[in-house]
Amino acid sequence: MQWEIRAGYKYTRKHEWVKQDGNIVTSGITDYAQDMLKDIVYVELPAVGREVKAGESYAVIESVKAVSDCYAPVDGVVIQVNEALLDRPELLNSDPYGAGWIARFEAVAGYEYPALMTDGEYETFVRQEEAG
């Protein structure tokens, strides 16, 4: 497979990654997603303090190819956004799992992550999507 899928992360069907540390969840788009979007030119970040529900749009990514929503991976509150993306949205292309993270959330206490896939499940999902 030509795209990086990191072990130990969780993934959504909308091609976003999730890294959990206790009840703090960091999220961004996957290497596959950035490759499909091509050159990313703008990111609209959520407001810190915004309450979100899992599956709700919280950010917008604009590329030369498309405009795409990012969806909250958890029920919780936005506690930090990656302001570097405002001046350098291309970080989503060059380092989607590192400097290109989008937001951090504090998940609602006891929140379960029912719709998230493991790295292996996500790899299978991407292969099926590519096969059409």
Rosetta blueprint (number, residue, H / E / L):
1 M L
2 Q L
3 W L
4 E L
5 I L
6 R L
7 A L
8 G L
9 Y L
10 K E
11 Y E
12 T L
13 R L
14 K L
15 H L
16 E E
17 W E
18 V E
19 K E
20 Q E
21 D E
22 G L
23 N L
24 I E
25 V E
26 T E
27 S E
28 G E
29 I E
30 T L
31 D H
32 Y H
33 A H
34 Q H
35 D H
36 M H
37 L H
38 K L
39 D L
40 I E
41 V E
42 Y E
43 V E
44 E E
45 L L
46 P L
47 A L
48 V L
49 G L
50 R L
51 E E
52 V E
53 K L
54 A L
55 G L
56 E L
57 S E
58 Y E
59 A E
60 V E
61 I E
62 E E
63 S E
64 V L
65 K L
66 A L
67 V E
68 S E
69 D E
70 C E
71 Y E
72 A L
73 P L
74 V L
75 D L
76 G E
77 V E
78 V E
79 I E
80 Q E
81 V E
82 N L
83 E L
84 A H
85 L H
86 L H
87 D H
88 R L
89 P L
90 E L
91 L H
92 L H
93 N H
94 S H
95 D L
96 P L
97 Y L
98 G L
99 A L
100 G L
101 W L
102 I L
103 A E
104 R E
105 F E
106 E E
107 A E
108 V L
109 A L
110 G L
111 Y L
112 E L
113 Y L
114 P L
115 A L
116 L L
117 M E
118 T L
119 D H
120 G H
121 E H
122 Y H
123 E H
124 T H
125 F H
126 V H
127 R H
128 Q H
129 E H
130 E H
131 A H
132 G L
